[in-house]
Amino acid sequence: MLHIPLESICGIIDMAREFQSKEEVVLPDNPSSPTEDWALQVLADHSEDYSVQAMTEAIGEMSQRQRAELVALMWIGRGDYDLEEWETAVDDALGDYSLRAAAYLLAHPMVSDDLEEGLLALGYSCQD
């Protein structure tokens, strides 16, 4: 079913988990003004972060089908699609999502957990 080696997916999960563990979002109890609400979601520049570079390179080396499967795996893991809709999810991920898969995945705070859940739904595990 998967065109991505399990070791590659598990490596991406590990890189995503490492990156996201560095970036805890700290929300102030009370913003000092309503215009500061946007500051709660500001993204830091991570172009020099090794985890981001390694994950971006690993995903960039994949075929478009593999990148689409990675995005679809996250969608299955977070419940956007059922297991029976696997091919539909992959088809929906082809194009824009697969072209910018690394950035898209890194923008989701639970990506490592969602990818892991998607793997479990498909009958795979990084623990094997």
Backbone torsions as a table, in degrees:
resi	resn	phi	psi	omega
1	MET	NA	-43.5	-179.4
2	LEU	-91.3	139.2	175.8
3	HIS	-100.3	8.9	-179.8
4	ILE	-111.5	130.2	176.0
5	PRO	-59.7	138.3	-179.4
6	LEU	-55.0	-39.2	-179.6
7	GLU	-61.1	-35.9	179.3
8	SER	-66.7	-44.6	179.4
9	ILE	-63.8	-44.4	179.9
10	CYS	-63.2	-37.3	176.2
11	GLY	-64.0	-40.6	178.6
12	ILE	-66.4	-40.5	176.7
13	ILE	-59.9	-44.8	179.3
14	ASP	-62.9	-43.2	179.5
15	MET	-64.9	-41.8	179.0
16	ALA	-63.7	-42.4	179.7
17	ARG	-63.9	-41.3	179.0
18	GLU	-63.2	-46.3	179.5
19	PHE	-62.2	-48.3	-175.2
20	GLN	-70.1	-23.6	177.3
21	SER	-71.5	-19.1	178.7
22	LYS	-81.6	-20.4	-171.2
23	GLU	-115.8	79.8	174.6
24	GLU	-84.1	131.9	177.7
25	VAL	-85.5	121.6	179.2
26	VAL	-108.3	115.1	-179.5
27	LEU	-97.0	129.3	176.9
28	PRO	-66.6	150.1	179.1
29	ASP	-59.0	-47.4	-179.8
30	ASN	-138.4	113.4	175.7
31	PRO	-60.7	146.5	-177.3
32	SER	-71.9	-19.3	174.9
33	SER	-154.5	157.4	-179.6
34	PRO	-60.7	-27.4	-179.0
35	THR	-73.5	-12.3	179.6
36	GLU	-86.6	-3.1	179.8
37	ASP	-57.9	-33.9	-180.0
38	TRP	-60.9	-29.4	-176.5
39	ALA	-66.5	-18.2	-179.9
40	LEU	-66.5	-22.2	-176.1
41	GLN	-116.3	19.6	-178.5
42	VAL	-67.0	133.0	177.9
43	LEU	-95.6	134.5	177.0
44	ALA	-79.4	158.8	177.3
45	ASP	-82.8	118.9	-175.1
46	HIS	-116.0	24.5	-175.7
47	SER	-63.2	-23.9	179.9
48	GLU	-95.0	-1.6	-177.5
49	ASP	-73.9	124.4	-177.8
50	TYR	-60.3	-41.8	-178.7
51	SER	-60.5	-42.0	179.7
52	VAL	-66.9	-44.9	179.6
53	GLN	-61.5	-46.7	-178.4
54	ALA	-64.1	-42.8	179.8
55	MET	-66.9	-42.7	179.3
56	THR	-62.6	-42.1	178.5
57	GLU	-65.9	-45.0	-178.9
58	ALA	-61.5	-43.6	179.8
59	ILE	-71.8	-36.2	179.5
60	GLY	-64.4	-26.8	179.0
61	GLU	-79.6	-10.2	-179.4
62	MET	-78.7	158.2	173.3
63	SER	-72.8	167.1	179.2
64	GLN	-62.2	-38.7	178.3
65	ARG	-61.7	-43.4	-179.7
66	GLN	-65.2	-42.1	177.7
67	ARG	-63.4	-39.1	177.4
68	ALA	-64.3	-39.6	177.8
69	GLU	-64.1	-37.4	178.8
70	LEU	-63.4	-44.6	177.3
71	VAL	-64.3	-45.2	179.4
72	ALA	-61.6	-36.2	177.7
73	LEU	-61.0	-42.7	176.7
74	MET	-63.4	-43.9	179.9
75	TRP	-61.3	-41.3	177.4
76	ILE	-63.5	-43.9	-178.1
77	GLY	-64.3	-31.5	179.6
78	ARG	-96.5	2.7	172.4
79	GLY	90.8	11.6	178.1
80	ASP	-70.9	-29.7	178.6
81	TYR	-132.9	152.9	172.5
82	ASP	-87.4	163.3	179.7
83	LEU	-57.0	-36.8	179.8
84	GLU	-65.8	-16.7	-178.8
85	GLU	-99.0	19.2	-175.8
86	TRP	-52.3	-53.8	-177.0
87	GLU	-64.1	-35.3	176.5
88	THR	-64.6	-42.6	178.8
89	ALA	-62.7	-43.3	178.9
90	VAL	-63.2	-45.3	178.3
91	ASP	-59.7	-41.6	179.7
92	ASP	-67.1	-28.3	-178.9
93	ALA	-82.2	-17.9	177.6
94	LEU	-64.5	145.7	-179.4
95	GLY	100.1	-128.9	-174.2
96	ASP	-54.2	-48.0	-177.4
97	TYR	-63.3	-41.8	-178.2
98	SER	-73.6	-29.1	178.8
99	LEU	-68.9	-34.8	-179.6
100	ARG	-117.8	38.9	-173.5
101	ALA	-58.4	-43.6	-177.5
102	ALA	-61.5	-49.3	-179.9
103	ALA	-64.2	-40.8	-179.8
104	TYR	-62.3	-45.9	-179.1
105	LEU	-66.7	-43.4	-179.6
106	LEU	-65.2	-21.4	179.8
107	ALA	-77.1	-8.1	-179.2
108	HIS	-102.4	117.0	-173.3
109	PRO	-62.4	-21.6	-178.1
110	MET	-110.2	22.5	-173.1
111	VAL	-57.5	-40.9	-178.7
112	SER	-64.4	-43.4	178.2
113	ASP	-66.3	-41.6	-179.1
114	ASP	-65.7	-41.0	176.9
115	LEU	-63.1	-41.8	179.1
116	GLU	-63.5	-42.3	177.7
117	GLU	-64.4	-39.0	177.5
118	GLY	-62.6	-42.3	176.8
119	LEU	-59.7	-46.0	179.5
120	LEU	-60.5	-41.0	178.9
121	ALA	-61.6	-33.4	179.1
122	LEU	-86.3	-1.5	177.0
123	GLY	91.4	17.9	179.1
124	TYR	-115.1	163.2	177.5
125	SER	-153.8	144.5	175.2
126	CYS	-78.7	-10.3	-178.6
127	GLN	-82.0	-13.8	-177.1
128	ASP	-71.6	NA	NA
